[in-house]
């Protein structure tokens, strides 16, 4: 499951952390394998939640896993803010 790295998503994840862990129990490393073009360990289907920043670049990470969602700061307020940033209307984090 891919979710926007935003304050509204982080709020939901933090309120319902046990539910998200039950639905997406696999660690970030399983997604990282797929992202790099490799098969996940064991070659089986996985269920991982990641927070994604579509505009990350340079030293900023594109994604973090469910474990880190309890401590990371949001990169966007909400989906509207991210859409504006993608169109070039807002700076990231503003």
Protein Blocks (a to p, Z undefined) as FASTA:
>chain_A
ZZdddfklmmmmmmmmmmmmmmmmccfklmmmmmnopacehiiacdddddddfkbghjbc
fbdcfklmmmpccfbfblmlmmmmmnopacehZZ
